[in-house]
Amino acid sequence: MLITRGILAAAGLVLSAGCAAAAAPPTWQGTLYVSAVNAACTNATVAAVGDYWTIEYRPKIATTDPADAFHILGPRSSMLMTTANSNGKFGATGLYNATWVDGFARSVTVGPTSANTAAVALTLPAGVSTVTATTRFVVIKATIGNWFERNTQNAGCTVTFDAALIRRVD
């Protein structure tokens, strides 16, 4: 019986060592609140003041990491937005790349043109100057131009949102 337990314990150690997964990249998750929209957003399938959406943020921490990215899941649509600037980080102003999916599972990809602009301000805890893998909380205030621009119906829609996020423990 003792030999059997020893063999099972050794097999468990070998299996657990062989199945070790790579650490997931740090991700912050929270809630986004739409605080303002302009007149071009009046189409109810785009965005409205008072919408609450789920947001995930994956920042470019190491120079080898991909660009900063938001993944936003909303009641009417969802999007993946990344920066299009040379340093790969969201900033006070900048261009973005985005893939949007609406409630009818139609998607559109927008590229870095002067029309696809974003102003993103990250607010960090006191004493923190940049997001690191150990930053616990991030507040995001952003204004995104041409929000989910699919056609002339909502061309020029600008959405302003506030988001509070906490580092997810994976």
N, C-alpha and C positions, 0 to 999 in steps of 0.2 A: 504494500500500500504506500509506503514511504517513497519507494522508487517511482511509482506511478505519479505521485504528486510532484516529485522533482522533475520528471520528464514533462509533465503538463506545464509546470512553471517555466521551464527552459523554453518550451515551444511558444508560450505566451510572450516571453521577452523577445524572442526572435521575430515573431509576427508583429509585435508593436514597434520594434525598431525598423522593420521593413515598411511599415505603413505610415510612418511619420509624415505628416503633411507640411508643406511649406507654410510659413506664417502669412496670413492674409494681410494685404496692405491696409494701413489704418484708414478707417472710414468714420465720418461723423454723420449722425442721423438726427433729424428733428422735424419740426413743423414750420411750414412757410405760410405766412399770412399776406394775402394781396391787399395792400393798403391804398393803392391808387391805380387807375387806368385812365387813358385819354379817350376822347370821343370815338376814335377809330376802333375801340375794343367793344363797342356796343353789341356786337354779335355774341349771343349767349353761349355759343360753342367755344369761345376763346378764353375769356377770363372775366371775372367780375370782382369788384371790391367785396371783401368778406370771405372770399374763397380760402379754404385751408387745404394745403397740399402737403404731402410727405416729401422731404428732400434728403438726399444723401450727398455728401461732399467728399471727394477724394482729392486732396491737394498734391501738388508736385513738391515733395519734400527733398528727395535726393535729385541730383542733376540727371540721373539715369531714369527717373520716373517719368511716366507720360504726363501730359499737360493737366492742369487743374480741371476737374470735371464736376458738374452737378447732374444728378439724376433726379428728376422731379416727377412725381406721380400725382395727378390731379383728378378732380371729378369729371372733367371734360376731355382731358388729353394728358399726354406725358411727353417728356423730352429728355434727351441727353445733350448737355451743352458743354463744350470744351473751349478753352481759349485758343485764339489763333495768333497770339503775339509770339515774339521770338523767345521770350523767357518761359513761356508756358504757364504763367500765373495770372489769375484774375487780378485786376487792379482798379484804380479810380476810373479809368476809361479803357476801352479796348474793343477789339473785334472778337467775334466768336464763330464757332462752327456748331451746328445743332442738327439733330434729327428729332423730328416731332412726330408723334402718332396721335391721331384724333380718336374720338369715340366710335368711329366707324372703321377703325383699323387701317386708315389711310395714312401714309407717311410722306413726309417731305424733308429733304435735306437742304439746309442753307449753308452757304460758305462765307468766308471772310470778305465781305464787301463793306463799304462804308455804311450801307443801310442796316447791316446786322451788328449793331453796337450794343455794348453792355458797360454799365458803370457798376462795379461791385466793390463794396467796402466791407472788409472783414474787421470785426471788433473782437479783440482778444482779451483774455483776463489780464488784470494788472500785472505788470512786470514781464509780460510775454510780448516779444516784438515780431515773431513769425510763428506760423503753425509748424509744430514738430510732432513726432510720433507720440509724444506724451502730453500734448495740449488736451485738456479735458473738455473745454467749452469753446464754441465759436458762435458769434452772432454775425449774421450776414444781412446787409442792407443793399439792395440792388435795384437798378432800373434797367430793364431790358427792352431795347427797341425792336420793332418788327416781331413781336411775340407771336409765334405760330403763324407766320405770314404764309398763307397758302394761295391766296388769290386777292383780287381787288376788294373783296367783301370786308376783309380785316387788315388790309395793307396799312402799315404805319402804326399799328397798335403798340403802345408802350405800356408796360406793366411795371409797377414798383412794388417790391415786397420786402418784408422783414422775416428773418428766419432765426430760430434758436436751435442750436445743435449740440449734441454731446457725443464724445468719442465712444463708438460702439466697441464693446468687448467681444471679440470673435473667438 
